[in-house]
Amino acid sequence: MARELDDLITGLDASRELPIIWRITKGSLKNKIIILLPIAMLLANLLPFVERGCLLRGELPLPVFETYWPMARAGSFAPSVQT
């Protein structure tokens, strides 16, 4: 896969690539500080039970993914026993 990406990215200079990465980083940090942080603080103070539910819901996809991804790749959705 890395070789395919190298073929797609040929012709880009590092001098062009780094400013793009920096703009993406600044935008991401701005979104986290301006939007997500105040919402998280409000939820934690006003509705603490919602915060716990969001955290638990966020942890759910990882075990499901770890369980069913190997079965999906093998084409079998029967649970396997791991020892």
Secondary structure, DSSP 8 states (H G I E B T S, - for coil): -HHHHHHHSTT--HHHHHHHHHHHHHHHHHHIIIIIHHHHHHHHHH-HHHHHHHHHHHHSHHHHHHHHHHHHHHT--S-----
